[in-house]
Amino acid sequence: MEPVSRRKMLKAGGALGALGALSVAAPAQARSAWTWSPKGSVAGAGAGVDPRWVWDEEADPLVASLLDRGDAPLVNQLLRTWTKNGQPLPSGLPADVRQFIERARVLPSWVDQGKLATAVRFNEKRGLYLGVLYGLASGMMSTVIPKEARAVYYSKGGADMKDRISKTAKLGYDIGTANAYQPDGSMIVTAVKTRLAHAGVRHLLPQSPEWADVAPEDIPISQRDLMVTWHSLPTTVMRKLTDWRVPIPAAESTAFLHLWQVAAHMLGIRDEYIPATWSEANSQASEVLDPILAPTREGNALADILLGLGREIDAGLLSKPILGSFTRFMLGNQIANWLEIPRDLLWDTLLRTSWGPFIAVREALLPFPLAPECYWLFDEFLRKLALLFLSEGQSINIEIPLGNREF
Ligand code: HEM
């Protein structure tokens, strides 16, 4: 039974009118039971506690203490030089931070180097689709995940979405590199820094009156929320690739999952919540992701900014209507309508009628020389999109936030 806080009771009475029917429906659905069994996890067993009530028992008290005692800026500054997985930590770090990171940077015992190697092959072959899917399917989906949209909107990062995209793209970039989890790669560093950033958000957001007014939860970014967002990434990407009939050998599909299982562990998610197989992932996603998608005022504001960024970054080639059409095509009419994305006759039709044959052409199922002009157009846009979402994030620092967004 969910504990009901005094704040929640007050809000239930006062804020109903202001929230609007749809955003009220979302938190109600989000309180669905947790029935997913830990037997389907990489741990193979567990207590089965609803991860809505689990956060990060190691990172949270540490980062709260750093923020309270004023050490967070120093830690951020020192950690800027820590960029490679195998690199020793910089000197001068407070002892508790050093101890935490030394523990947190260790890969799980179940990591499978063979699968990671296969994942490299998959990422190389599918990098173009992955870039676009992370950016448009996962990225835009985050705006209809109510708790995430609100957390992002009211946190410091919500004020500068371009910077935030670059930081988030860093993770998408690092996980796709050949040496992601090797000593000369960066994914372990990125994941551990993200874990610290999330712990910072857990400490700070509850102090934001704007967030506290609208959020149904008292502490953001539970392990359940982390899994929801996780499913908006690999699970959604794999669902789309399957929809589009992109041929993927079973070993590559398993390897891609493994890449993200390791990421989940390094982000501080307990092994008992990380799905062991795609079938377990899909069953967990249908329990925690699919039913909670809903529009919010904050998510719509973020979506509007995201769709406008293409033009700013790419001098007009990726105009808002085109990105909007891609979003409609990737996420469907319901989500596009929630986000109030206008219909675009030309691009909506082009994507609907030509995407299937385009994929077939790219996958060499049809002879390339016969490909109509518009396929080259798609190819060019895909490249631009992938560049937009992935290449920005290479010299970016992920840091513990020091405050909330100011209004
Ligand atoms: C920060 C990734 C889940 C909210 C970040 C950052 C990354 C990231 C790379 C650092 C970039 C930045 O500072 O802007 C992920 C991944 C997730 C996940 C891979 C799941 C697998 C979530 C969830 C929420 C959330 C579930 C909220 C419900 C935030 C917020 C920030 C952040 C508010 C800080 C923004 C700021 O003020 O700087 N996340 N995240 N994240 N994340 Fe997540």
Boltz pocket constraint, residues with backbone or C-beta under 6 A from the ligand:
constraints:
  - pocket:
      binder: B
      contacts: [[A, 147], [A, 148], [A, 149], [A, 151], [A, 152], [A, 155], [A, 156], [A, 157], [A, 158], [A, 163], [A, 164], [A, 165], [A, 167], [A, 168], [A, 171], [A, 190], [A, 194], [A, 197], [A, 198], [A, 201], [A, 220], [A, 221], [A, 222], [A, 225], [A, 226], [A, 227], [A, 229], [A, 230], [A, 267], [A, 398], [A, 399], [A, 401], [A, 403]]
      max_distance: 6.0
